[in-house]
Each structure stands twice: as C-alpha cells, then as structure tokens.
Amino acid sequence: MKVGEGRIRLGGSADARARLRRYVLEPVKWGAGPLLWLVHGLAPARLWALDRPVFIVGCPRSGTTAFARLAGAHPDVVHWSEAGQVFQRRYYDADADHELSAEDL
C-alpha cells in the first residue's frame, strides 16, 4: 500500500482482481454484516450510536465518492464507502410492493 492511499492495490489482471473480489471479498463482506449486528448488542449504545448521520446520495459519476472520501478524512467523520455495505441487499425484498395505498394508512 502506498502512503496516503486508502486502499490496497491488487496486482495482476483486471480479470484476476474481479475474481478475487467476487469469490473472496464479497463472501467476507456478506458474512461480516450479520456478525457485526450480533456483536453490536454487546457494546454500550454510546459506542456505536450515530449522533447525526449524514447520507451522501447522488447519481453515478457526480462526485459523491470524492466528496465522501474528502469528508471521511476528518477524524470525527466515519466513511462507510458504499451503501451496499451498510444496507445489505439480501434483506431487501425485491418482490414486495413498496408503495403505500390509502388502505395502508
């Protein structure tokens, strides 16, 4: 890792990096989420509670990643990278109707 870089650069071809991400890093990421939810209950709420969360949302290629990295460089800010790591997709019901009707209210 180079000084000042936030990520480790993977050597090899783009195909090898994609396979590493798909078969090694993705399962670790998906397995760590539920484990962290179990463990967070053991710690006092003041250690993991968010005081004033800020969500940076935007279109692709609009500068949101650059802004989030810039803000995340501050010692009082936590940058969680991408929303897929915060909101796990496997808990999202793609078949559910997410619209409210008058009967729902």
N, CA, C and O atoms as a printed pandas DataFrame, in Angstrom:
     atom_number atom_name residue_name chain_id  residue_number  x_coord  y_coord  z_coord
0              1         N          MET        A               1    0.851   -1.165    0.000
1              2        CA          MET        A               1    0.000    0.000    0.000
2              3         C          MET        A               1    0.899    1.231    0.000
3              4         O          MET        A               1    1.855    1.310    0.771
4              5         N          LYS        A               2    0.589    2.183   -0.862
5              6        CA          LYS        A               2    1.363    3.411   -0.921
6              7         C          LYS        A               2    0.914    4.357    0.187
7              8         O          LYS        A               2   -0.234    4.318    0.628
8              9         N          VAL        A               3    1.823    5.191    0.619
9             10        CA          VAL        A               3    1.496    6.166    1.653
10            11         C          VAL        A               3    0.423    7.113    1.115
11            12         O          VAL        A               3    0.533    7.617   -0.003
12            13         N          GLY        A               4   -0.599    7.346    1.907
13            14        CA          GLY        A               4   -1.661    8.258    1.504
14            15         C          GLY        A               4   -2.803    7.592    0.765
15            16         O          GLY        A               4   -3.840    8.219    0.544
16            17         N          GLU        A               5   -2.639    6.333    0.377
17            18        CA          GLU        A               5   -3.713    5.623   -0.313
18            19         C          GLU        A               5   -4.617    4.962    0.702
19            20         O          GLU        A               5   -4.149    4.442    1.714
20            21         N          GLY        A               6   -5.900    4.979    0.438
21            22        CA          GLY        A               6   -6.856    4.376    1.349
22            23         C          GLY        A               6   -7.115    2.919    1.060
23            24         O          GLY        A               6   -7.736    2.233    1.873
24            25         N          ARG        A               7   -6.661    2.427   -0.068
25            26        CA          ARG        A               7   -6.938    1.045   -0.442
26            27         C          ARG        A               7   -5.657    0.337   -0.850
27            28         O          ARG        A               7   -4.693    0.962   -1.292
28            29         N          ILE        A               8   -5.668   -0.952   -0.696
29            30        CA          ILE        A               8   -4.540   -1.759   -1.140
30            31         C          ILE        A               8   -4.730   -2.047   -2.619
31            32         O          ILE        A               8   -5.812   -2.469   -3.028
32            33         N          ARG        A               9   -3.724   -1.833   -3.411
33            34        CA          ARG        A               9   -3.810   -2.104   -4.842
34            35         C          ARG        A               9   -3.531   -3.584   -5.083
35            36         O          ARG        A               9   -2.532   -4.127   -4.611
36            37         N          LEU        A              10   -4.422   -4.219   -5.818
37            38        CA          LEU        A              10   -4.257   -5.633   -6.138
38            39         C          LEU        A              10   -3.494   -5.754   -7.442
39            40         O          LEU        A              10   -3.818   -5.085   -8.423
40            41         N          GLY        A              11   -2.493   -6.598   -7.455
41            42        CA          GLY        A              11   -1.745   -6.807   -8.677
42            43         C          GLY        A              11   -2.466   -7.764   -9.607
43            44         O          GLY        A              11   -3.528   -8.286   -9.268
44            45         N          GLY        A              12   -1.899   -7.993  -10.766
45            46        CA          GLY        A              12   -2.483   -8.940  -11.705
46            47         C          GLY        A              12   -3.459   -8.282  -12.658
47            48         O          GLY        A              12   -3.625   -7.063  -12.678
48            49         N          SER        A              13   -4.098   -9.128  -13.444
49            50        CA          SER        A              13   -5.016   -8.633  -14.461
50            51         C          SER        A              13   -6.332   -8.181  -13.844
51            52         O          SER        A              13   -6.638   -8.490  -12.692
52            53         N          ALA        A              14   -7.096   -7.446  -14.632
53            54        CA          ALA        A              14   -8.411   -6.993  -14.170
54            55         C          ALA        A              14   -9.318   -8.185  -13.912
55            56         O          ALA        A              14  -10.140   -8.152  -12.997
56            57         N          ASP        A              15   -9.175   -9.239  -14.709
57            58        CA          ASP        A              15   -9.994  -10.441  -14.525
58            59         C          ASP        A              15   -9.662  -11.121  -13.196
59            60         O          ASP        A              15  -10.561  -11.583  -12.492
60            61         N          ALA        A              16   -8.384  -11.183  -12.855
61            62        CA          ALA        A              16   -7.975  -11.801  -11.586
62            63         C          ALA        A              16   -8.486  -10.979  -10.404
63            64         O          ALA        A              16   -8.925  -11.541   -9.401
64            65         N          ARG        A              17   -8.429   -9.660  -10.521
65            66        CA          ARG        A              17   -8.939   -8.799   -9.449
66            67         C          ARG        A              17  -10.444   -8.960   -9.292
67            68         O          ARG        A              17  -10.958   -8.970   -8.173
68            69         N          ALA        A              18  -11.148   -9.084  -10.410
69            70        CA          ALA        A              18  -12.603   -9.263  -10.351
70            71         C          ALA        A              18  -12.954  -10.590   -9.691
71            72         O          ALA        A              18  -13.890  -10.657   -8.895
72            73         N          ARG        A              19  -12.212  -11.648  -10.015
73            74        CA          ARG        A              19  -12.462  -12.954   -9.385
74            75         C          ARG        A              19  -12.175  -12.899   -7.891
75            76         O          ARG        A              19  -12.931  -13.457   -7.095
76            77         N          LEU        A              20  -11.100  -12.239   -7.505
77            78        CA          LEU        A              20  -10.764  -12.102   -6.088
78            79         C          LEU        A              20  -11.882  -11.371   -5.348
79            80         O          LEU        A              20  -12.311  -11.790   -4.273
80            81         N          ARG        A              21  -12.346  -10.266   -5.944
81            82        CA          ARG        A              21  -13.445   -9.522   -5.325
82            83         C          ARG        A              21  -14.695  -10.379   -5.207
83            84         O          ARG        A              21  -15.352  -10.386   -4.166
84            85         N          ARG        A              22  -15.025  -11.102   -6.271
85            86        CA          ARG        A              22  -16.278  -11.867   -6.296
86            87         C          ARG        A              22  -16.250  -13.056   -5.350
87            88         O          ARG        A              22  -17.217  -13.287   -4.624
88            89         N          TYR        A              23  -15.166  -13.809   -5.344
89            90        CA          TYR        A              23  -15.143  -15.074   -4.611
90            91         C          TYR        A              23  -14.508  -14.992   -3.223
91            92         O          TYR        A              23  -14.675  -15.912   -2.421
92            93         N          VAL        A              24  -13.792  -13.923   -2.926
93            94        CA          VAL        A              24  -13.148  -13.812   -1.613
94            95         C          VAL        A              24  -13.726  -12.641   -0.812
95            96         O          VAL        A              24  -14.209  -12.825    0.306
96            97         N          LEU        A              25  -13.673  -11.459   -1.382
97            98        CA          LEU        A              25  -14.073  -10.282   -0.617
98            99         C          LEU        A              25  -15.585  -10.182   -0.418
99           100         O          LEU        A              25  -16.029   -9.802    0.665
100          101         N          GLU        A              26  -16.381  -10.511   -1.426
101          102        CA          GLU        A              26  -17.844  -10.427   -1.285
102          103         C          GLU        A              26  -18.365  -11.358   -0.185
103          104         O          GLU        A              26  -19.142  -10.906    0.656
104          105         N          PRO        A              27  -17.968  -12.651   -0.152
105          106        CA          PRO        A              27  -18.460  -13.506    0.946
106          107         C          PRO        A              27  -18.048  -12.999    2.327
107          108         O          PRO        A              27  -18.816  -13.106    3.283
108          109         N          VAL        A              28  -16.847  -12.451    2.432
109          110        CA          VAL        A              28  -16.410  -11.905    3.720
110          111         C          VAL        A              28  -17.299  -10.727    4.105
111          112         O          VAL        A              28  -17.723  -10.612    5.255
112          113         N          LYS        A              29  -17.577   -9.857    3.144
113          114        CA          LYS        A              29  -18.419   -8.689    3.416
114          115         C          LYS        A              29  -19.823   -9.116    3.837
115          116         O          LYS        A              29  -20.366   -8.583    4.805
116          117         N          TRP        A              30  -20.416  -10.073    3.122
117          118        CA          TRP        A              30  -21.776  -10.513    3.449
118          119         C          TRP        A              30  -21.810  -11.271    4.776
119          120         O          TRP        A              30  -22.799  -11.189    5.503
120          121         N          GLY        A              31  -20.761  -11.995    5.096
121          122        CA          GLY        A              31  -20.724  -12.717    6.365
122          123         C          GLY        A              31  -20.462  -11.816    7.552
123          124         O          GLY        A              31  -20.923  -12.095    8.659
124          125         N          ALA        A              32  -19.727  -10.736    7.335
125          126        CA          ALA        A              32  -19.384   -9.844    8.437
126          127         C          ALA        A              32  -20.574   -9.010    8.896
127          128         O          ALA        A              32  -20.665   -8.668   10.075
128          129         N          GLY        A              33  -21.481   -8.681    7.992
129          130        CA          GLY        A              33  -22.626   -7.838    8.348
130          131         C          GLY        A              33  -23.470   -8.415    9.464
131          132         O          GLY        A              33  -23.650   -7.754   10.487
132          133         N          PRO        A              34  -24.006   -9.642    9.309
133          134        CA          PRO        A              34  -24.810  -10.224   10.394
134          135         C          PRO        A              34  -24.015  -10.410   11.685
135          136         O          PRO        A              34  -24.557  -10.248   12.778
136          137         N          LEU        A              35  -22.733  -10.749   11.560
137          138        CA          LEU        A              35  -21.900  -10.915   12.748
138          139         C          LEU        A              35  -21.768   -9.588   13.500
139          140         O          LEU        A              35  -21.850   -9.557   14.728
140          141         N          LEU        A              36  -21.566   -8.512   12.773
141          142        CA          LEU        A              36  -21.459   -7.204   13.421
142          143         C          LEU        A              36  -22.763   -6.805   14.094
143          144         O          LEU        A              36  -22.743   -6.178   15.154
144          145         N          TRP        A              37  -23.916   -7.164   13.485
145          146        CA          TRP        A              37  -25.197   -6.858   14.118
146          147         C          TRP        A              37  -25.354   -7.634   15.419
147          148         O          TRP        A              37  -25.957   -7.126   16.364
148          149         N          LEU        A              38  -24.828   -8.853   15.488
149          150        CA          LEU        A              38  -24.896   -9.624   16.728
150          151         C          LEU        A              38  -23.983   -9.029   17.798
151          152         O          LEU        A              38  -24.366   -8.916   18.963
152          153         N          VAL        A              39  -22.780   -8.652   17.392
153          154        CA          VAL        A              39  -21.784   -8.153   18.340
154          155         C          VAL        A              39  -22.134   -6.751   18.836
155          156         O          VAL        A              39  -21.826   -6.412   19.979
156          157         N          HIS        A              40  -22.771   -5.930   17.996
157          158        CA          HIS        A              40  -23.021   -4.545   18.415
158          159         C          HIS        A              40  -23.932   -4.478   19.634
159          160         O          HIS        A              40  -23.904   -3.490   20.369
160          161         N          GLY        A              41  -24.738   -5.508   19.861
161          162        CA          GLY        A              41  -25.601   -5.524   21.037
162          163         C          GLY        A              41  -24.834   -5.706   22.337
163          164         O          GLY        A              41  -25.352   -5.397   23.410
164          165         N          LEU        A              42  -23.610   -6.201   22.254
165          166        CA          LEU        A              42  -22.792   -6.395   23.447
166          167         C          LEU        A              42  -22.109   -5.111   23.905
167          168         O          LEU        A              42  -21.749   -4.980   25.075
168          169         N          ALA        A              43  -21.931   -4.169   22.990
169          170        CA          ALA        A              43  -21.249   -2.918   23.322
170          171         C          ALA        A              43  -22.264   -1.883   23.794
171          172         O          ALA        A              43  -23.417   -1.909   23.365
172          173         N          PRO        A              44  -21.853   -0.981   24.664
173          174        CA          PRO        A              44  -22.768    0.085   25.086
174          175         C          PRO        A              44  -23.219    0.915   23.881
175          176         O          PRO        A              44  -22.442    1.149   22.956
176          177         N          ALA        A              45  -24.467    1.353   23.901
177          178        CA          ALA        A              45  -25.034    2.082   22.766
178          179         C          ALA        A              45  -24.235    3.337   22.430
179          180         O          ALA        A              45  -24.170    3.728   21.265
180          181         N          ARG        A              46  -23.635    3.966   23.417
181          182        CA          ARG        A              46  -22.899    5.205   23.146
182          183         C          ARG        A              46  -21.687    4.967   22.247
183          184         O          ARG        A              46  -21.187    5.908   21.630
184          185         N          LEU        A              47  -21.208    3.726   22.164
185          186        CA          LEU        A              47  -20.051    3.435   21.319
186          187         C          LEU        A              47  -20.418    3.308   19.846
187          188         O          LEU        A              47  -19.588    3.594   18.982
188          189         N          TRP        A              48  -21.628    2.890   19.544
189          190        CA          TRP        A              48  -21.978    2.660   18.142
190          191         C          TRP        A              48  -23.136    3.500   17.652
191          192         O          TRP        A              48  -23.441    3.480   16.460
192          193         N          ALA        A              49  -23.794    4.242   18.539
193          194        CA          ALA        A              49  -24.933    5.063   18.118
194          195         C          ALA        A              49  -24.450    6.252   17.287
195          196         O          ALA        A              49  -23.415    6.850   17.583
196          197         N          LEU        A              50  -25.204    6.582   16.255
197          198        CA          LEU        A              50  -24.885    7.731   15.418
198          199         C          LEU        A              50  -25.603    8.948   15.966
199          200         O          LEU        A              50  -26.818    8.934   16.160
200          201         N          ASP        A              51  -24.843    9.993   16.211
201          202        CA          ASP        A              51  -25.430   11.214   16.755
202          203         C          ASP        A              51  -26.257   11.930   15.689
203          204         O          ASP        A              51  -27.448   12.173   15.882
204          205         N          ARG        A              52  -25.634   12.261   14.584
205          206        CA          ARG        A              52  -26.315   12.956   13.493
206          207         C          ARG        A              52  -25.833   12.373   12.167
207          208         O          ARG        A              52  -24.907   12.914   11.563
208          209         N          PRO        A              53  -26.433   11.292   11.707
209          210        CA          PRO        A              53  -25.958   10.680   10.462
210          211         C          PRO        A              53  -26.235   11.569    9.254
211          212         O          PRO        A              53  -27.250   12.262    9.194
212          213         N          VAL        A              54  -25.327   11.535    8.309
213          214        CA          VAL        A              54  -25.466   12.262    7.048
214          215         C          VAL        A              54  -25.299   11.242    5.935
215          216         O          VAL        A              54  -24.314   10.505    5.902
216          217         N          PHE        A              55  -26.255   11.202    5.031
217          218        CA          PHE        A              55  -26.184   10.301    3.891
218          219         C          PHE        A              55  -25.894   11.124    2.645
219          220         O          PHE        A              55  -26.605   12.082    2.344
220          221         N          ILE        A              56  -24.852   10.747    1.927
221          222        CA          ILE        A              56  -24.495   11.427    0.690
222          223         C          ILE        A              56  -25.055   10.591   -0.451
223          224         O          ILE        A              56  -24.645    9.449   -0.659
224          225         N          VAL        A              57  -25.988   11.167   -1.179
225          226        CA          VAL        A              57  -26.679   10.450   -2.243
226          227         C          VAL        A              57  -26.529   11.241   -3.531
227          228         O          VAL        A              57  -26.618   12.469   -3.525
228          229         N          GLY        A              58  -26.302   10.547   -4.628
229          230        CA          GLY        A              58  -26.203   11.237   -5.908
230          231         C          GLY        A              58  -26.175   10.261   -7.057
231          232         O          GLY        A              58  -26.159    9.045   -6.864
232          233         N          CYS        A              59  -26.169   10.798   -8.227
233          234        CA          CYS        A              59  -26.106    9.985   -9.443
234          235         C          CYS        A              59  -24.686    9.469   -9.635
235          236         O          CYS        A              59  -23.738   10.050   -9.105
236          237         N          PRO        A              60  -24.530    8.378  -10.391
237          238        CA          PRO        A              60  -23.182    7.887  -10.680
238          239         C          PRO        A              60  -22.345    8.964  -11.382
239          240         O          PRO        A              60  -22.858    9.740  -12.188
240          241         N          ARG        A              61  -21.082    8.992  -11.067
241          242        CA          ARG        A              61  -20.110    9.901  -11.676
242          243         C          ARG        A              61  -20.418   11.375  -11.393
243          244         O          ARG        A              61  -20.092   12.246  -12.199
244          245         N          SER        A              62  -21.050   11.649  -10.239
245          246        CA          SER        A              62  -21.401   13.035   -9.917
246          247         C          SER        A              62  -20.507   13.640   -8.839
247          248         O          SER        A              62  -20.706   14.789   -8.443
248          249         N          GLY        A              63  -19.526   12.880   -8.363
249          250        CA          GLY        A              63  -18.611   13.405   -7.359
250          251         C          GLY        A              63  -18.930   13.005   -5.936
251          252         O          GLY        A              63  -18.287   13.489   -5.005
252          253         N          THR        A              64  -19.913   12.128   -5.741
253          254        CA          THR        A              64  -20.278   11.740   -4.379
254          255         C          THR        A              64  -19.162   10.965   -3.693
255          256         O          THR        A              64  -18.921   11.158   -2.501
256          257         N          THR        A              65  -18.482   10.096   -4.424
257          258        CA          THR        A              65  -17.392    9.321   -3.825
258          259         C          THR        A              65  -16.246   10.237   -3.421
259          260         O          THR        A              65  -15.690   10.091   -2.333
260          261         N          ALA        A              66  -15.889   11.178   -4.286
261          262        CA          ALA        A              66  -14.813   12.115   -3.956
262          263         C          ALA        A              66  -15.180   12.952   -2.733
263          264         O          ALA        A              66  -14.349   13.173   -1.853
264          265         N          PHE        A              67  -16.428   13.413   -2.683
265          266        CA          PHE        A              67  -16.867   14.201   -1.531
266          267         C          PHE        A              67  -16.859   13.367   -0.257
267          268         O          PHE        A              67  -16.423   13.841    0.792
268          269         N          ALA        A              68  -17.341   12.122   -0.342
269          270        CA          ALA        A              68  -17.380   11.256    0.841
270          271         C          ALA        A              68  -15.972   10.955    1.341
271          272         O          ALA        A              68  -15.740   10.925    2.550
272          273         N          ARG        A              69  -15.037   10.732    0.432
273          274        CA          ARG        A              69  -13.645   10.480    0.848
274          275         C          ARG        A              69  -13.029   11.724    1.484
275          276         O          ARG        A              69  -12.283   11.628    2.458
276          277         N          LEU        A              70  -13.343   12.878    0.930
277          278        CA          LEU        A              70  -12.835   14.127    1.491
278          279         C          LEU        A              70  -13.398   14.341    2.893
279          280         O          LEU        A              70  -12.657   14.672    3.819
280          281         N          ALA        A              71  -14.697   14.153    3.047
281          282        CA          ALA        A              71  -15.315   14.304    4.370
282          283         C          ALA        A              71  -14.808   13.230    5.326
283          284         O          ALA        A              71  -14.602   13.503    6.508
284          285         N          GLY        A              72  -14.605   12.007    4.825
285          286        CA          GLY        A              72  -14.139   10.906    5.658
286          287         C          GLY        A              72  -12.717   11.068    6.160
287          288         O          GLY        A              72  -12.291   10.354    7.068
288          289         N          ALA        A              73  -11.980   12.002    5.579
289          290        CA          ALA        A              73  -10.615   12.253    6.045
290          291         C          ALA        A              73  -10.607   12.976    7.391
291          292         O          ALA        A              73   -9.586   12.990    8.080
292          293         N          HIS        A              74  -11.726   13.570    7.765
293          294        CA          HIS        A              74  -11.820   14.266    9.052
294          295         C          HIS        A              74  -11.883   13.230   10.172
295          296         O          HIS        A              74  -12.573   12.221   10.022
296          297         N          PRO        A              75  -11.187   13.443   11.288
297          298        CA          PRO        A              75  -11.158   12.434   12.356
298          299         C          PRO        A              75  -12.504   12.195   13.037
299          300         O          PRO        A              75  -12.691   11.148   13.657
300          301         N          ASP        A              76  -13.443   13.130   12.942
301          302        CA          ASP        A              76  -14.749   12.955   13.583
302          303         C          ASP        A              76  -15.801   12.373   12.649
303          304         O          ASP        A              76  -16.967   12.259   13.026
304          305         N          VAL        A              77  -15.404   12.003   11.434
305          306        CA          VAL        A              77  -16.351   11.501   10.432
306          307         C          VAL        A              77  -15.999   10.065   10.082
307          308         O          VAL        A              77  -14.827    9.728    9.917
308          309         N          VAL        A              78  -17.012    9.228    9.969
309          310        CA          VAL        A              78  -16.817    7.843    9.538
310          311         C          VAL        A              78  -17.372    7.712    8.133
311          312         O          VAL        A              78  -18.516    8.086    7.874
312          313         N          HIS        A              79  -16.565    7.184    7.228
313          314        CA          HIS        A              79  -16.984    6.995    5.836
314          315         C          HIS        A              79  -17.163    5.505    5.599
315          316         O          HIS        A              79  -16.198    4.742    5.647
316          317         N          TRP        A              80  -18.409    5.088    5.341
317          318        CA          TRP        A              80  -18.701    3.671    5.160
318          319         C          TRP        A              80  -18.631    3.235    3.715
319          320         O          TRP        A              80  -19.096    2.143    3.392
320          321         N          SER        A              81  -18.084    4.022    2.853
321          322        CA          SER        A              81  -17.881    3.689    1.449
322          323         C          SER        A              81  -19.193    3.604    0.696
323          324         O          SER        A              81  -19.798    4.640    0.419
324          325         N          GLU        A              82  -19.647    2.434    0.362
325          326        CA          GLU        A              82  -20.838    2.278   -0.473
326          327         C          GLU        A              82  -22.027    1.791    0.347
327          328         O          GLU        A              82  -21.855    1.092    1.346
328          329         N          ALA        A              83  -23.210    2.156   -0.070
329          330        CA          ALA        A              83  -24.421    1.800    0.674
330          331         C          ALA        A              83  -24.634    0.293    0.745
331          332         O          ALA        A              83  -25.252   -0.197    1.691
332          333         N          GLY        A              84  -24.139   -0.439   -0.228
333          334        CA          GLY        A              84  -24.285   -1.896   -0.200
334          335         C          GLY        A              84  -23.628   -2.523    1.014
335          336         O          GLY        A              84  -23.991   -3.625    1.425
336          337         N          GLN        A              85  -22.661   -1.821    1.589
337          338        CA          GLN        A              85  -22.014   -2.330    2.784
338          339         C          GLN        A              85  -22.786   -1.960    4.041
339          340         O          GLN        A              85  -22.605   -2.588    5.084
340          341         N          VAL        A              86  -23.636   -0.959    3.955
341          342        CA          VAL        A              86  -24.419   -0.535    5.108
342          343         C          VAL        A              86  -25.784   -1.203    5.096
343          344         O          VAL        A              86  -26.225   -1.755    6.105
344          345         N          PHE        A              87  -26.446   -1.149    3.956
345          346        CA          PHE        A              87  -27.770   -1.745    3.803
346          347         C          PHE        A              87  -27.614   -2.997    2.958
347          348         O          PHE        A              87  -27.476   -2.906    1.738
348          349         N          GLN        A              88  -27.634   -4.141    3.576
349          350        CA          GLN        A              88  -27.370   -5.371    2.841
350          351         C          GLN        A              88  -28.549   -5.733    1.953
351          352         O          GLN        A              88  -29.701   -5.738    2.386
352          353         N          ARG        A              89  -28.238   -6.031    0.718
353          354        CA          ARG        A              89  -29.268   -6.297   -0.277
354          355         C          ARG        A              89  -30.059   -7.558    0.002
355          356         O          ARG        A              89  -31.209   -7.659   -0.423
356          357         N          ARG        A              90  -29.492   -8.505    0.691
357          358        CA          ARG        A              90  -30.240   -9.741    0.894
358          359         C          ARG        A              90  -31.396   -9.558    1.879
359          360         O          ARG        A              90  -32.260  -10.430    1.974
360          361         N          TYR        A              91  -31.428   -8.452    2.606
361          362        CA          TYR        A              91  -32.550   -8.175    3.498
362          363         C          TYR        A              91  -33.638   -7.358    2.808
363          364         O          TYR        A              91  -34.670   -7.066    3.411
364          365         N          TYR        A              92  -33.417   -6.996    1.573
365          366        CA          TYR        A              92  -34.372   -6.214    0.803
366          367         C          TYR        A              92  -35.242   -7.170    0.004
367          368         O          TYR        A              92  -34.722   -7.995   -0.747
368          369         N          ASP        A              93  -36.547   -7.073    0.153
369          370        CA          ASP        A              93  -37.475   -7.946   -0.560
370          371         C          ASP        A              93  -37.819   -7.306   -1.897
371          372         O          ASP        A              93  -38.650   -6.401   -1.962
372          373         N          ALA        A              94  -37.181   -7.774   -2.958
373          374        CA          ALA        A              94  -37.392   -7.193   -4.284
374          375         C          ALA        A              94  -38.792   -7.460   -4.813
375          376         O          ALA        A              94  -39.273   -6.721   -5.672
376          377         N          ASP        A              95  -39.461   -8.504   -4.317
377          378        CA          ASP        A              95  -40.799   -8.838   -4.800
378          379         C          ASP        A              95  -41.900   -8.081   -4.065
379          380         O          ASP        A              95  -43.052   -8.092   -4.499
380          381         N          ALA        A              96  -41.566   -7.438   -2.982
381          382        CA          ALA        A              96  -42.583   -6.740   -2.187
382          383         C          ALA        A              96  -43.030   -5.464   -2.893
383          384         O          ALA        A              96  -42.262   -4.836   -3.621
384          385         N          ASP        A              97  -44.272   -5.100   -2.665
385          386        CA          ASP        A              97  -44.812   -3.855   -3.195
386          387         C          ASP        A              97  -44.465   -2.754   -2.193
387          388         O          ASP        A              97  -44.977   -2.752   -1.074
388          389         N          HIS        A              98  -43.613   -1.833   -2.582
389          390        CA          HIS        A              98  -43.134   -0.800   -1.667
390          391         C          HIS        A              98  -43.929    0.494   -1.776
391          392         O          HIS        A              98  -43.445    1.555   -1.382
392          393         N          GLU        A              99  -45.129    0.414   -2.301
393          394        CA          GLU        A              99  -45.976    1.595   -2.414
394          395         C          GLU        A              99  -47.079    1.531   -1.369
395          396         O          GLU        A              99  -47.627    0.462   -1.097
396          397         N          LEU        A             100  -47.400    2.674   -0.790
397          398        CA          LEU        A             100  -48.472    2.749    0.195
398          399         C          LEU        A             100  -49.772    3.145   -0.494
399          400         O          LEU        A             100  -49.794    4.032   -1.346
400          401         N          SER        A             101  -50.827    2.489   -0.119
401          402        CA          SER        A             101  -52.149    2.853   -0.626
402          403         C          SER        A             101  -52.941    3.498    0.513
403          404         O          SER        A             101  -52.461    3.566    1.645
404          405         N          ALA        A             102  -54.138    3.966    0.217
405          406        CA          ALA        A             102  -54.985    4.576    1.242
406          407         C          ALA        A             102  -55.328    3.569    2.326
407          408         O          ALA        A             102  -55.481    3.944    3.489
408          409         N          GLU        A             103  -55.452    2.295    1.966
409          410        CA          GLU        A             103  -55.766    1.255    2.945
410          411         C          GLU        A             103  -54.605    1.013    3.912
411          412         O          GLU        A             103  -54.821    0.613    5.057
412          413         N          ASP        A             104  -53.390    1.252    3.457
413          414        CA          ASP        A             104  -52.220    1.040    4.309
414          415         C          ASP        A             104  -52.107    2.099    5.403
415          416         O          ASP        A             104  -51.507    1.856    6.450
416          417         N          LEU        A             105  -52.677    3.254    5.160
417          418        CA          LEU        A             105  -52.559    4.352    6.126
418          419         C          LEU        A             105  -53.620    4.245    7.112
419          420         O          LEU        A             105  -53.706    5.073    8.019
